[in-house]
């Protein structure tokens, strides 16, 4: 969507495209752009913008990133904008309040096929009603009986199985990110310390990030992290500065 909108804006003769993302941008004397987390960390949206490159950032403006959300609402109210009192969106913005499961059932029913629920050692415990209906770390609503609480550990799309296990099996110390985008335009040559987010709403945690020069990066956490999900992004920060990010393999 970003590329489409930017191309359209440039075709209209615009120099910049401004969006309402809560993130900050700064440019040095050479014109290199950097993204930083928003002043209001609770509303920060830099995680989803780790895919932007220098060419796109060159034309980007983020006017709300320097303000806390209450100040933005006050400005909107002052100018009589209907968004001043609108509730914050907590789901996919393009669904306009519709449950995502209904959306998937209507548009991608093939990914909601039932399959087996199994333990990490292969024991069958029951049947799930579509992998898209479950999240990594989920405990409630699995529909299986067990003497100990079980959690979703991972999803195996190849055989449509849902793997569950105990709380002790949830944490990981390491992951690999693929298709890594470095916002500076070039990958670091050496391992570096970073704060890493593995989900949009997750706290950033300490880790060692090692680029491998093949569009991948190895991430070694100081302490085990839960709910790392293949297909989600792992995004790297140094303080508020967004260094880059990639897709969890």
C-alpha positions as CSV (number, residue, x, y, z in Angstrom):
1,X,0.0,0.0,0.0
2,X,2.8,2.4,0.9
3,X,4.4,2.0,-2.6
4,X,1.1,2.5,-4.3
5,X,0.2,5.6,-2.3
6,X,3.7,7.1,-2.7
7,X,3.8,6.5,-6.4
8,X,0.4,8.2,-6.8
9,X,1.5,11.2,-4.6
10,X,4.7,11.7,-6.7
11,X,2.7,11.4,-9.9
12,X,0.5,14.2,-8.7
13,X,3.6,16.4,-8.2
14,X,3.9,16.0,-4.4
15,X,7.3,16.1,-2.8
16,X,6.3,14.3,0.4
17,X,3.6,12.0,1.7
18,X,2.4,12.5,5.3
19,X,0.8,9.7,7.3
20,X,-0.7,9.5,10.8
21,X,1.8,6.8,12.0
22,X,3.1,7.4,15.5
23,X,6.8,7.4,14.6
24,X,9.5,10.1,14.3
25,X,11.9,10.8,11.4
26,X,15.1,12.7,11.2
27,X,17.5,13.5,8.4
28,X,21.2,14.2,8.6
29,X,23.1,16.7,6.5
30,X,23.7,14.1,3.8
31,X,20.0,13.4,3.5
32,X,20.0,10.0,5.1
33,X,16.8,9.3,6.9
34,X,16.4,7.6,10.3
35,X,13.2,6.3,12.0
36,X,12.8,6.6,15.7
37,X,10.1,5.4,18.1
38,X,7.3,7.9,18.8
39,X,7.5,10.1,21.9
40,X,4.5,8.2,23.1
41,X,5.9,4.7,23.3
42,X,2.5,3.3,24.1
43,X,1.3,4.3,20.6
44,X,4.5,3.8,18.7
45,X,4.1,2.2,15.2
46,X,7.7,2.0,14.1
47,X,7.5,-1.8,14.2
48,X,5.3,-2.0,11.1
49,X,7.5,0.5,9.2
50,X,10.8,-1.5,9.4
51,X,10.3,-2.4,5.7
52,X,10.8,1.1,4.4
53,X,14.0,1.9,2.5
54,X,15.8,5.2,2.0
55,X,14.0,6.0,-1.2
56,X,10.6,5.8,0.5
57,X,11.8,7.5,3.7
58,X,13.1,10.4,1.6
59,X,9.5,11.4,0.8
60,X,7.9,10.6,4.2
61,X,6.5,12.9,6.9
62,X,5.2,11.7,10.2
63,X,3.8,14.8,11.9
64,X,2.1,13.2,14.9
65,X,5.1,11.2,16.2
66,X,6.4,14.0,18.3
67,X,3.2,14.3,20.4
68,X,1.5,12.2,23.0
69,X,-1.9,10.8,21.8
70,X,-4.0,13.1,24.2
71,X,-2.4,16.2,22.6
72,X,-3.3,14.9,19.1
73,X,-6.9,14.4,20.2
74,X,-6.9,17.9,21.7
75,X,-5.6,19.4,18.4
76,X,-8.2,17.4,16.5
77,X,-11.0,18.6,18.8
78,X,-9.8,22.2,18.4
79,X,-10.2,21.9,14.6
80,X,-13.6,20.1,14.9
81,X,-12.4,16.8,13.4
82,X,-14.6,13.8,14.1
83,X,-11.6,11.6,14.9
84,X,-11.1,13.6,18.1
85,X,-13.4,11.3,20.1
86,X,-13.1,8.1,17.9
87,X,-12.0,5.0,19.7
88,X,-8.5,3.7,19.0
89,X,-8.5,0.8,16.5
90,X,-7.4,-2.4,18.2
91,X,-7.7,-4.7,15.1
92,X,-7.1,-4.7,11.4
93,X,-8.0,-1.3,10.2
94,X,-9.4,-2.4,6.9
95,X,-12.0,-4.7,8.5
96,X,-13.9,-1.7,9.9
97,X,-14.9,-3.7,13.1
98,X,-15.6,-7.0,11.4
99,X,-14.2,-10.1,13.2
100,X,-11.1,-11.3,11.2
101,X,-12.4,-14.9,11.4
102,X,-15.5,-14.0,9.4
103,X,-13.3,-12.2,6.9
104,X,-11.1,-15.2,6.4
105,X,-14.0,-17.6,6.2
106,X,-15.4,-15.5,3.3
107,X,-12.2,-14.8,1.5
108,X,-9.7,-17.6,2.3
109,X,-11.8,-20.5,3.6
110,X,-9.0,-23.0,2.6
111,X,-6.8,-21.8,5.5
112,X,-9.5,-22.7,8.0
113,X,-9.6,-26.4,7.4
114,X,-9.8,-28.6,10.5
115,X,-6.6,-30.6,11.4
116,X,-5.0,-32.4,14.3
117,X,-3.8,-31.0,17.6
118,X,-0.6,-32.8,18.7
119,X,2.0,-32.5,21.4
120,X,5.6,-31.8,20.5
121,X,6.4,-35.5,20.7
122,X,3.6,-36.4,18.3
123,X,0.7,-37.5,20.5
124,X,-2.7,-36.7,19.1
125,X,-5.0,-34.8,21.5
126,X,-7.9,-33.7,19.3
127,X,-8.9,-31.6,16.3
128,X,-8.5,-27.9,15.7
129,X,-10.9,-25.8,13.6
130,X,-8.4,-24.0,11.4
131,X,-4.8,-22.8,12.1
132,X,-5.7,-19.2,11.6
133,X,-8.0,-19.3,14.6
134,X,-5.1,-19.8,17.0
135,X,-2.1,-17.7,18.2
136,X,1.3,-18.8,19.6
137,X,1.1,-18.9,23.4
138,X,-2.7,-19.3,23.4
139,X,-4.0,-21.5,26.3
140,X,-7.8,-21.0,26.4
141,X,-10.2,-22.2,23.9
142,X,-8.1,-25.2,22.6
143,X,-11.0,-27.6,23.2
144,X,-8.7,-30.4,24.6
145,X,-8.5,-32.1,27.9
146,X,-5.2,-32.3,29.8
147,X,-4.1,-32.7,33.4
148,X,-1.7,-29.7,32.9
149,X,-2.3,-26.4,31.1
150,X,-1.2,-26.6,27.5
151,X,-0.3,-23.8,25.1
152,X,0.1,-23.4,21.4
153,X,3.8,-23.8,20.6
154,X,3.7,-23.5,16.8
155,X,1.7,-24.3,13.7
156,X,2.7,-26.7,11.0
157,X,1.1,-25.5,7.8
158,X,2.7,-28.3,5.8
159,X,0.5,-31.0,7.5
160,X,-2.1,-28.6,9.0
161,X,-1.3,-29.5,12.6
162,X,-1.4,-27.4,15.7
163,X,1.5,-28.3,18.1
164,X,0.8,-27.7,21.8
165,X,2.9,-28.1,25.0
166,X,3.6,-27.0,28.5
167,X,4.5,-23.5,29.6
168,X,8.2,-24.6,29.9
169,X,8.3,-25.4,26.2
170,X,7.2,-21.9,25.2
171,X,10.3,-19.8,25.6
172,X,13.1,-19.6,23.0
173,X,16.6,-18.2,23.3
174,X,17.3,-17.8,19.6
175,X,15.6,-17.2,16.2
176,X,16.6,-16.4,12.6
177,X,15.1,-13.5,10.7
178,X,15.0,-13.6,6.9
179,X,14.4,-10.8,4.3
180,X,16.0,-8.4,6.7
181,X,15.8,-4.7,5.7
182,X,18.4,-2.4,7.2
183,X,17.1,1.2,7.2
184,X,20.5,2.7,6.6
185,X,20.6,0.8,3.3
186,X,23.5,-1.5,4.2
187,X,23.8,-4.3,6.7
188,X,26.1,-3.9,9.7
189,X,29.3,-5.9,9.3
190,X,29.6,-7.0,13.0
191,X,27.2,-8.4,15.6
192,X,25.6,-5.7,17.7
193,X,23.5,-5.3,20.8
194,X,19.9,-4.3,20.3
195,X,16.5,-4.2,21.7
196,X,14.3,-6.6,19.7
197,X,10.5,-6.7,19.3
198,X,8.9,-9.9,18.1
199,X,5.3,-8.6,18.0
200,X,3.7,-5.2,17.5
201,X,2.6,-5.0,21.1
202,X,5.5,-6.8,22.7
203,X,8.1,-5.2,24.9
204,X,11.5,-4.8,23.3
205,X,14.0,-7.1,24.9
206,X,17.8,-7.3,25.0
207,X,19.5,-9.5,22.4
208,X,22.6,-9.9,20.3
209,X,21.9,-9.5,16.6
210,X,24.4,-11.1,14.0
211,X,23.8,-10.3,10.3
212,X,25.0,-13.0,8.0
213,X,25.3,-11.1,4.8
214,X,22.6,-13.2,3.0
215,X,19.6,-11.1,4.0
216,X,19.3,-12.9,7.3
217,X,20.1,-12.2,10.9
218,X,20.6,-14.4,14.0
219,X,19.0,-13.1,17.1
220,X,20.2,-14.4,20.5
221,X,18.1,-13.3,23.4
222,X,19.5,-12.6,26.9
223,X,16.5,-14.4,28.4
224,X,13.9,-16.7,26.9
225,X,11.1,-15.0,25.0
226,X,7.6,-16.4,24.6
227,X,5.3,-16.3,21.6
228,X,7.8,-15.9,18.8
229,X,5.8,-16.7,15.7
230,X,7.0,-17.6,12.2
231,X,5.8,-15.0,9.7
232,X,5.8,-12.1,12.3
233,X,8.6,-9.5,12.3
234,X,11.6,-9.3,14.5
235,X,12.5,-5.6,14.6
236,X,15.8,-4.2,16.0
237,X,16.3,-1.0,17.9
238,X,19.2,0.9,19.6
239,X,17.4,3.0,22.2
240,X,14.7,4.7,20.1
241,X,16.5,4.3,16.7
242,X,15.1,1.7,14.4
243,X,18.0,-0.3,12.9
244,X,16.1,-2.8,10.8
245,X,14.0,-5.9,10.9
246,X,13.0,-9.1,9.1
247,X,10.6,-12.0,9.1
248,X,10.9,-14.7,11.7
249,X,11.7,-18.0,10.0
